Amino acid sequence: MTTRKQMTIGQELARLRNTATWSLEGLLACWREEKSLRQWAGLNLLGWGLLAVAGLSTAETVLLVALGGLVMVVELLNSAVEATVDYVSTDRHPLAKKAKDIASAAVMMTGLLWGLCWLLVLLG
């Protein structure tokens, strides 16, 4: 049985700072390098503007904001899959293509779900 070493509060705070720094670095790298993330962010901003004037319920607003955020999260994961596949090999391989296509499909499905919810909410 392994025992864990107790961390001090200072060590925990340093660990939290490091984790936040690395996460921010990943977000900024994706922002710089992936146009699709910036496009989804633009659609989210547009959606927030519409939400500000649409007079929707709190539940509808929360749903649409959360799904818009989920699209961004899935896009980040898609970018991570693509970067990993490209790191492992630049050779064309059916499994590499499959991994990238499936990750891209996850973004598409999430975006379609978000769009469908927008449509259902706006049509009442």
C-alpha positions in Angstrom: 0.0 0.0 0.0 1.4 3.4 -1.0 1.1 6.4 1.3 0.8 9.9 0.0 3.1 12.6 1.3 1.0 15.4 2.9 1.5 18.7 1.0 1.7 22.0 2.7 -0.7 24.8 1.8 2.1 26.6 0.1 2.8 23.5 -2.0 -0.8 23.1 -2.9 -1.1 26.7 -3.9 2.1 26.4 -6.1 0.6 23.3 -7.7 -2.7 25.1 -8.4 -0.7 28.0 -9.9 1.2 25.7 -12.1 -1.9 23.9 -13.3 -3.6 27.2 -14.1 -0.6 28.5 -15.9 -0.3 25.3 -18.1 -4.1 25.4 -18.8 -3.8 29.1 -19.9 -0.8 28.3 -22.0 -2.8 25.6 -23.8 -5.8 27.9 -24.3 -3.6 30.6 -25.7 -1.8 28.2 -28.0 -5.0 26.9 -29.4 -6.4 30.5 -29.7 -3.3 31.5 -31.8 -3.1 28.4 -33.9 -6.7 27.2 -34.4 -9.0 29.5 -36.4 -12.0 27.2 -35.6 -11.7 28.0 -31.9 -11.8 31.8 -32.7 -14.8 31.2 -35.0 -16.7 29.4 -32.2 -15.8 32.1 -29.8 -17.2 34.7 -32.2 -20.4 32.7 -32.5 -20.6 32.6 -28.7 -20.2 36.3 -28.5 -22.9 36.8 -31.1 -25.1 34.4 -29.1 -24.5 36.3 -25.9 -25.5 39.5 -27.6 -28.7 37.9 -28.8 -29.4 36.4 -25.3 -29.0 39.9 -23.9 -32.0 41.2 -25.9 -34.1 38.0 -26.4 -35.8 38.0 -23.1 -35.4 34.3 -22.6 -35.8 32.5 -19.3 -32.9 31.8 -17.0 -33.0 28.1 -17.8 -32.9 28.8 -21.6 -30.1 31.2 -21.2 -28.0 28.9 -19.0 -28.6 26.0 -21.5 -27.5 28.1 -24.5 -24.4 29.5 -22.7 -23.4 26.1 -21.4 -23.8 24.4 -24.8 -21.8 27.2 -26.5 -19.1 26.7 -23.9 -19.2 22.9 -24.5 -18.6 23.5 -28.2 -15.4 25.4 -27.2 -14.3 22.6 -24.9 -14.8 19.9 -27.6 -12.9 22.1 -30.0 -10.0 22.3 -27.6 -10.0 18.5 -27.3 -10.2 18.1 -31.1 -7.1 20.4 -31.4 -5.3 18.2 -28.8 -6.1 15.1 -30.7 -4.9 16.6 -33.9 -1.7 17.9 -32.3 -1.0 14.5 -30.7 -1.6 12.6 -34.0 0.7 15.1 -35.8 3.4 14.7 -33.2 3.4 10.9 -33.3 3.8 10.8 -37.1 3.5 13.1 -40.1 2.9 10.0 -42.3 -0.6 9.5 -43.7 -2.2 6.6 -42.0 -5.9 5.4 -42.0 -5.9 5.3 -38.2 -4.5 8.9 -37.9 -7.2 10.1 -40.3 -9.8 8.2 -38.4 -8.8 9.8 -35.1 -8.8 13.3 -36.5 -12.1 12.8 -38.3 -13.8 11.4 -35.2 -12.6 14.3 -33.1 -13.8 16.7 -35.7 -17.1 14.9 -35.8 -17.4 15.4 -32.1 -17.1 19.2 -32.6 -19.7 19.0 -35.4 -22.2 17.1 -33.3 -21.8 19.5 -30.4 -22.2 22.5 -32.7 -25.3 20.9 -34.3 -26.8 20.2 -30.9 -26.1 23.8 -29.8 -27.7 25.1 -33.1 -30.7 22.8 -32.6 -31.2 24.1 -29.0 -31.0 27.7 -30.3 -33.7 26.9 -32.9 -36.0 25.1 -30.4 -35.6 27.9 -27.8 -36.3 30.7 -30.4 -39.2 28.9 -31.9 -40.7 28.3 -28.5 
